Amino acid sequence: FDEPAGSNAATVDLYPAELAAAIDETNAWTYELVNNGVYRCGFATQQAAYEAAERDVHAGLRRCEEALAGSRLLCGARGGEGGLR
């Protein structure tokens, strides 16, 4: 179980120390703006609440687009947990 691909399997570190701050920052804004924004849109019971959540989703998607304009991954060339959300 600890080594499903055998003892020769490469180790994947999705939270490398040198990217920890960037991953934490990315996780914070992707959760708040994108993940939670979509959730809030779906459960909004008033138009104003829906529109506020929709603005957050669009802001989050713009931020993703800006980050991905210069890199294939959200958290640098090596990637990590933040880019898998």
N, C-alpha and C positions, 0 to 999 in steps of 0.2 A: 504494500500500500504506500509506503514512503517513497518508493522508487518505481512508479508504474511502468516506465520505459526501460528499466534495467539500470545497472550501475554506470553505464556509459552515457546516460542522458545529460544533456546540458541543463544548467541551472538558470532559471529565468527569474530575475529580480525586478518586480513591477514597482518597487518603491526604493530605488537607489538613493543613497544618502545625498549625493550631489544634486538630485532633482526633488528632494523632499519638499522644500519650500514652494517650488513651482507646482508640484503635484497638489499640495494642500490648497494653494490659492486657486488652482484650476478646479479642483473638486468643490470648493466653496461656491464659486460663481456659476459653475455648470449646474450644480444642484439647485441653487436658489432661483436662477433665471430660467433655466431650461427644464430640468426635471420637475421641480416643484411648480414652476409656472404652468406647465401643461396640466399638471394635476389640478391646480387651482382653476384653470379654465374649465376643465371638465366638471367640476363640482360647484361652480359659481351659481348662485341662485338669484343674483342681481346683475343687471347689465354693467353697472359701474365696476363691480368686482371682476367680472369677465374681462372688461377692457383693460383694467390695471394689470391683470395677469397676462393678457395678450401682449401688452407693451413689454413686460419682462421677458417673455419668450422671444419676441423680436429682437430685443436688446441682446439677449444671450446668443441668438443665432448670428447676429452681426458680429459679436465678439469672437465667436467661433470662426466665422468667415475671415475676419481680420487676422486671427492667429494662423489660420491655415493658408493664408495668402503667401506667407513666407516660409512655411514648413509643412511637411506632410502630417506631422503629429502636433498635438496641442502642447505637449511638454518637452519640446526639444527633439533633436534628431534621434535620440535613443528611445524616447517614448516612456511609457510607464502607466501606472494605474489611472492617472488623470485623463489619459487619452482613450481609455477603454470605456469610460462612462457612456 
